[in-house]
Amino acid sequence: MSIFRKLFGKKTKEANMTVCGLANAGKTSVINYLMHGDSKSTIPTMGVNINQIEFPNLQLNIFDFGGQTGFRNFWAQINEKSDAVVFIVDGNDKSNFEEAREVFHTVIETQINEGLPVLILLNKADLSDCMPRSEFIQRFGLMDIKPNISWAVYKTSAMSGKGLVEAFTYFVHLLEKET
């Protein structure tokens, strides 16, 4: 504990954030970029990776879930105790779009508490075939979400970092206020 924290008694807030999405959406790559400032090669997450990022006023505990079908049954156990959810979608994977949509709606309808902030990342925006944000919002059914769910969508790239700073700056400020 720093001497300033001892002197002034300011406590850092702590928040738990889960990161969900289908396999190969770039979940671990996004977390690695946030932690290291550049892209790192990854292997598929088998189960859950747990990381921690320290911000000036927030300690963020990150639960990065494997997106394979067999691991999705375990998401609810942690999502229900989470302070925030990040759902990552591969913006170029049109063959799995409907599955991603169904999984996302299952998560927000059955696994999270009311009022929980949800950040949706339309990842791989650096690739030429990435869906436009406005089309994604409409086709993903985001306008049909219950009004008690606070959500935001950002186009991102875990390879270049595009959009990640903006998305997580918004999200961390939101969590600092709520937790």
C-alpha positions as CSV (number, residue, x, y, z in Angstrom):
1,M,0.0,0.0,0.0
2,S,1.4,3.4,-1.0
3,I,2.2,6.0,1.7
4,F,-0.3,8.4,0.1
5,R,-3.1,5.8,0.3
6,K,-2.2,5.3,4.0
7,L,-2.2,9.0,4.7
8,F,-5.3,10.0,2.8
9,G,-7.3,6.8,3.2
10,K,-8.4,6.7,-0.4
11,K,-9.4,3.2,-1.3
12,T,-9.3,1.8,-4.8
13,K,-12.6,0.4,-6.0
14,E,-12.6,-3.1,-7.2
15,A,-14.8,-4.5,-10.0
16,N,-15.1,-7.9,-11.7
17,M,-15.5,-7.9,-15.4
18,T,-16.3,-10.9,-17.6
19,V,-15.3,-11.2,-21.2
20,C,-17.5,-13.4,-23.4
21,G,-18.0,-14.3,-27.0
22,L,-17.6,-17.1,-29.5
23,A,-14.3,-18.9,-30.0
24,N,-11.8,-16.9,-32.1
25,A,-13.6,-13.5,-31.6
26,G,-10.4,-12.1,-30.2
27,K,-11.3,-12.0,-26.5
28,T,-7.8,-12.9,-25.2
29,S,-6.1,-10.7,-27.8
30,V,-8.1,-7.7,-26.6
31,I,-7.1,-8.4,-23.0
32,N,-3.5,-8.8,-24.0
33,Y,-3.5,-5.5,-25.9
34,L,-5.0,-3.7,-22.9
35,M,-2.4,-5.2,-20.5
36,H,0.7,-4.9,-22.7
37,G,-0.1,-2.2,-25.2
38,D,0.5,-4.3,-28.3
39,S,-0.7,-7.6,-29.9
40,K,0.6,-10.9,-28.7
41,S,0.1,-14.3,-30.2
42,T,-2.5,-16.3,-28.3
43,I,-3.8,-19.9,-28.1
44,P,-7.5,-20.7,-27.6
45,T,-8.6,-20.2,-24.0
46,M,-9.6,-23.5,-22.5
47,G,-11.8,-22.5,-19.5
48,V,-11.1,-19.1,-18.1
49,N,-8.1,-16.8,-17.9
50,I,-8.0,-14.4,-14.9
51,N,-6.1,-11.1,-15.2
52,Q,-6.0,-7.9,-13.3
53,I,-5.5,-4.3,-14.4
54,E,-4.8,-1.5,-12.0
55,F,-6.2,1.9,-12.8
56,P,-5.8,5.0,-10.6
57,N,-9.2,4.5,-8.9
58,L,-10.1,1.0,-9.9
59,Q,-8.8,-2.5,-9.7
60,L,-10.3,-4.5,-12.5
61,N,-10.4,-8.2,-12.2
62,I,-11.0,-9.7,-15.6
63,F,-12.4,-13.2,-16.3
64,D,-11.7,-14.1,-19.9
65,F,-13.9,-17.1,-20.9
66,G,-13.2,-19.7,-23.6
67,G,-15.9,-19.3,-26.3
68,Q,-16.1,-22.9,-27.3
69,T,-19.6,-24.5,-26.9
70,G,-18.5,-26.8,-24.0
71,F,-17.3,-23.9,-21.9
72,R,-20.4,-21.7,-22.2
73,N,-22.2,-23.6,-19.5
74,F,-19.7,-22.2,-16.9
75,W,-20.2,-18.5,-17.9
76,A,-23.3,-18.0,-15.9
77,Q,-21.6,-18.8,-12.6
78,I,-19.3,-15.9,-12.9
79,N,-21.5,-13.5,-15.0
80,E,-24.1,-13.5,-12.3
81,K,-21.5,-12.1,-9.8
82,S,-19.9,-9.7,-12.3
83,D,-20.0,-5.9,-12.2
84,A,-19.7,-5.6,-16.0
85,V,-19.7,-7.8,-19.1
86,V,-17.7,-7.3,-22.3
87,F,-19.1,-9.3,-25.2
88,I,-16.7,-9.6,-28.2
89,V,-17.9,-10.3,-31.7
90,D,-15.8,-11.1,-34.7
91,G,-17.1,-8.4,-37.2
92,N,-15.8,-10.4,-40.2
93,D,-17.3,-13.8,-39.2
94,K,-20.6,-13.8,-41.0
95,S,-21.1,-17.5,-40.8
96,N,-21.3,-17.4,-37.0
97,F,-23.2,-14.1,-36.7
98,E,-26.5,-15.6,-35.7
99,E,-24.9,-17.9,-33.2
100,A,-23.1,-14.9,-31.6
101,R,-26.4,-13.0,-31.5
102,E,-28.2,-15.9,-29.8
103,V,-25.4,-16.4,-27.3
104,F,-25.3,-12.7,-26.5
105,H,-29.0,-12.5,-25.9
106,T,-28.9,-15.6,-23.7
107,V,-26.1,-13.9,-21.6
108,I,-28.0,-10.6,-21.1
109,E,-31.4,-12.2,-20.5
110,T,-30.4,-15.0,-18.1
111,Q,-26.9,-14.4,-16.7
112,I,-26.6,-10.8,-15.6
113,N,-28.2,-8.5,-13.1
114,E,-30.3,-5.5,-14.0
115,G,-28.4,-2.3,-14.6
116,L,-25.2,-4.1,-15.3
117,P,-23.1,-2.3,-17.9
118,V,-22.5,-4.2,-21.1
119,L,-19.7,-3.3,-23.6
120,I,-20.0,-4.9,-27.0
121,L,-16.8,-4.9,-29.1
122,L,-17.2,-5.4,-32.9
123,N,-13.7,-6.7,-33.2
124,K,-11.4,-7.2,-36.2
125,A,-12.5,-3.8,-37.6
126,D,-9.1,-3.5,-39.3
127,L,-10.1,-6.1,-41.8
128,S,-11.9,-5.0,-44.9
129,D,-15.1,-7.2,-44.5
130,C,-16.0,-5.9,-41.0
131,M,-19.7,-5.1,-40.6
132,P,-20.6,-1.4,-40.3
133,R,-21.5,-0.4,-36.7
134,S,-25.0,0.8,-37.5
135,E,-25.8,-2.4,-39.4
136,F,-24.4,-4.5,-36.5
137,I,-26.6,-2.6,-33.9
138,Q,-29.7,-3.3,-35.9
139,R,-29.0,-6.9,-36.9
140,F,-27.7,-7.9,-33.4
141,G,-31.0,-6.8,-31.9
142,L,-29.5,-4.2,-29.6
143,M,-32.4,-1.8,-29.9
144,D,-34.7,-4.6,-28.5
145,I,-32.7,-4.9,-25.3
146,K,-34.6,-4.2,-22.1
147,P,-34.1,-0.6,-21.0
148,N,-32.6,-1.7,-17.7
149,I,-29.4,-2.8,-19.5
150,S,-26.8,-0.2,-20.2
151,W,-24.9,-1.0,-23.4
152,A,-22.4,0.5,-25.8
153,V,-20.8,-0.7,-29.0
154,Y,-17.3,0.1,-30.3
155,K,-15.5,-1.1,-33.4
156,T,-12.1,-2.4,-32.4
157,S,-9.0,-4.2,-33.5
158,A,-7.0,-6.3,-31.0
159,M,-4.1,-6.3,-33.5
160,S,-3.8,-2.5,-34.0
161,G,-5.5,-1.3,-30.8
162,K,-8.0,0.7,-32.8
163,G,-11.0,1.7,-30.7
164,L,-9.8,-0.2,-27.6
165,V,-8.6,2.9,-25.6
166,E,-11.8,4.7,-26.3
167,A,-14.0,1.7,-25.5
168,F,-12.3,0.9,-22.2
169,T,-11.8,4.5,-21.1
170,Y,-15.6,4.9,-21.4
171,F,-16.2,1.6,-19.6
172,V,-13.7,2.1,-16.8
173,H,-15.2,5.6,-16.1
174,L,-18.6,4.0,-16.0
175,L,-17.4,1.3,-13.5
176,E,-15.6,3.8,-11.3
177,K,-18.9,5.6,-10.9
178,E,-21.0,2.5,-10.2
179,T,-18.9,0.4,-8.0
